[in-house]
Amino acid sequence: MAKQSPAKTKKLASEAKKAGAQRRAQKAASKLPEARGESLVDPYSEVDGQWREMGLDVPARHALIDDGLYKLADLRKVSLEALKDLEGIGPNTIRILAAEMKKVDLSFRK
């Protein structure tokens, strides 16, 4: 049997690597819930629209929703100090919420 040329060996190795990469990609894709007909459901996505529009980050949105605050007008029920004590609410979130409340002439509970 004749010896393979280096170019032929390189070509076969390249094809084997490509085939392996495709198999790994298919295997990874089959593990995704969407590939199995399932969908990822975020329980917060239904109710955090207004917070998302304001540009609040995910922990802040979740903290507000978990505390029963679904819209800007709900913030009238809580004091600023109580809001600061929530896990996930930081100075940037407070600044955004205060600015948005000021725009619509609302204030926090005293």
Residue pairs with C-beta under 8 A, 6 or more apart in sequence:
4 12
29 35
30 36
33 39
33 40
34 40
44 61
44 62
44 65
47 65
47 70
48 61
48 62
48 64
48 65
50 70
50 71
50 72
51 60
51 61
51 64
51 65
52 61
54 96
54 97
54 100
55 96
56 64
56 93
56 96
56 97
57 92
57 93
59 87
59 88
60 88
60 89
60 90
60 93
62 88
63 86
63 87
63 88
63 89
64 70
64 86
64 89
67 78
67 86
68 74
69 75
69 77
69 78
72 97
72 100
72 101
72 104
72 106
73 106
75 83
75 97
75 101
75 106
75 108
76 106
76 107
76 108
76 109
77 109
78 108
78 109
79 108
79 109
79 110
80 94
80 98
80 108
82 109
83 89
83 94
83 97
83 108
84 94
101 107
101 108
